[in-house]
């Protein structure tokens, strides 16, 4: 299990957003409602919950630093 900052990957990020599988699931509505991960795959849901609580995105850190430099303005 990873702790700390997740290393960003632009290629994986782009691939996830432009994959045919995502397009098909989004357009056909083959998604389970939020929170159903515990019913569909409990092991993955537990892993993802722990992972998201023990790591932080590099993009969120960058955003927080920029917000503090700009004085909270957008």
N, C-alpha and C positions, 0 to 999 in steps of 0.2 A: 504494500500500500504506500502511496506517495504522500509526503507531507511537504507543505510549503508552496512554492510558486510553480504553476504549470507552465511548461515551455510552449509558446505559441507556434503553430505550424500553419502557415498561410496556404500551403497546398492541400492539407487535410480540411481546412476550413472551407476553401473553395469547392473541393470535391463533395463535401457534405451538402453544400447549398445547391449544387447543380447536378446531383445524381438523379438518374432516371427513376430509381426506387422511391426517392422522396417525392418526385413529381407525381408519380402514379398514386402514392398513398394520399397526397394532399388533394389531388383532383377527384379521386373516387370516394374520398371520405372513409378510408379503411383504418381509422385511428380509434383507439380506445380513449375514453374520457380521462382527464387528468386524475392521477391517483390510482388508476387501475393497474399500475405496474406491479403492485403487491399481489394481484390476482393472476396476472399473465406470466410473470417471471419473478418470484420473490427473491431468488438469490441475486439476480442482477439489480433489483430495486434496492436491496440492502447494501450492496457494494457501492452503487451510485450515491446513496444517501451519505455514507461514511466518506466517500471520496470528495463529494462537494463540500462537506463540512471541514475537512482537513487540508484542503488545498485552496489556493486563491489564483485567480487569473492575472496574468501579467498586464492585460488590457485594463482591468479594473484598477490596478495600482497606478498605471500611467494616467488614467482618467482622474483619479483622486489627486495626484500630484499637480496635474494641469489645473484642476478646479481650485486648488489651494493657491496656486500662483496667480490665477486670474481673479481671485477674491470672490469666488462663488458665482460669478456672472457667467452667462452662457452666450 
